[in-house]
Amino acid sequence: MLLANQKVFIQRIDSALDDKKAWLNSIVQAISGKSLENFSDEDEKMLWERFKSMILELDSLTNISKVDIDEANEDVIGVKIDTFFSKINPKIVRVPKKKAGEIEHIKNELKKKLSHDKTSNIAAVLNLLKELFQ
C-alpha cells in the first residue's frame, strides 16, 4: 500500500544500524536524496518540510488502513481539509471501481471548466469539496 519512497523511509527508520550518525544519514538520504555531508542551510529547511510531509502522509495512511477495504471492488481515499474558518472532519471516501468510467467523465468535464490559474482552480475545487462534505 505504500509508495516506494514511503517504503524506503519506513525501512530506514526500522533499520538496525548501531551507528546513530549512519542511521540518521540513511533517513536523511531517504527523504532528500542527499547525504548529510553535502547539506547546506537551504537543504535543512527542505528536509524539515519533507520530513513533516512524510509523517503526515504516513499518519493519513494509518487512518485509511483501519478501514475494511475490498480492494477488488473499491478504491479508498482519505481526505482532510484544514481551514481556520470552518470545521471539516476528515473523511474516508469509498469509490466503487465499477464507477471508474463515470468518475473519469466527471473529472474531464470539471477540467474543461477550470481556468489557467492553478491557485484559483485548487481553491475552487477545495471549496466544492468543503460543500460536498458538509
N, C-alpha and C positions, 0 to 999 in steps of 0.2 A: 504493500500500500504506500510505502514511502517513495519519494523521488530519489534519484541517485545521490544528489548532494546531501539530502537528509540522512540517507543510509550511511554515507561516509562519516558524517558528523556524529551520528549515534555510535558507530563503530569506534571512532576515535575517543569519544567520551568514555566508552566502556573498556578501552584498551588497558592492558595490564603493564604498561610501561612503568618501570620503577623510578626513572629519572623524571622529576617534575618538569624540568625545562623542556625535555624532549616531548613529554606528554602535552604540555601547553603549546609547543610549537606545532605538533601534529593537529591540534584542534584549530589553531590559527590558520594553518595551511588548508584545512578542510573548508573553512569559511571564506578565506580571502584568496587562496591560491598562491600566497606568498609566504616565505619563511620570515620568522621574527628578525633575523639578521638583516633583511632587506627592507625593513619597515621605516616609514617616515611618520611625521606627526599627522599628516593627512590620512595616511593608511590607518592609523589608530582610530581616528574618527569613523572611517568607513567600516572598520572591524566592529566597533561598538554598535553601529547601526545594523549591520548584517547579523551580528550575534543576537541582538534583540529581536530582529525579524525572524530568525531561525527558531528561537524559543517560542515566539508567538505562533508560528506555523505549526510547530510540534504540539503545542498546547491545544490548538484548534483540532488537530488530527486526533488527539486523545479523546476529545469530546465526541467526535464523529465515530471513533472506534467503539464507543459504548453502545451505539445503536445497532440493533439487529438488522443486518443488511442482506438482502437476497441479490448477490452480485450478478446472477444470471439474468435477472429481470429488472433491475433498477440501478440507477446511479444515485449517490447521496452527496449533497453539497451542504457544507456548513457556511452560514452567512452571519456576519457580525458587523453592524454599523455603529460606530461611536459618534455621538454628537453632544454638544453642550446644551442644546435647546429642547430635546425630547428624548424620552427613554424608548429604546428599541431593543427588545430582548433578542439574544442570539437565536437563530432558527436553524433547524435541520430540514432541508428540503429533499424530498424523495421524488425522483424523476423516473417514471417508468420508461424502460428502454424502447417499448413499442411506440412511444410518442416522439421518438427522435426526429422523424421527418417533420412533424407538426412544429416541434420546437425550433428546428433549423429554419423553417419557413418564417416563423415569427421573428426570430433573430435577424434574418436577412431583411425583412420588412422594416424593422426598427433601425437597422444600419442605414437604410436608404433615407430615413428621416433625419439622421444626425448631421450636424454641421461639420466644418473643417476645424473647429476649435475643440481640441481634445479635452481641455478642462471643463468646458461647458457641457460637452457630451457626457463626461463622467458624472458631473453634478446632476444633470437631468436624469440619468439612469438611476443614480443613487436615490434621488428624490422619489422617483417612481417606485423603487424597491421599498422605501420607507412607507409610502402609501399602501402598497400591497401587503406589507407585513402588519399593518395596524388593523 
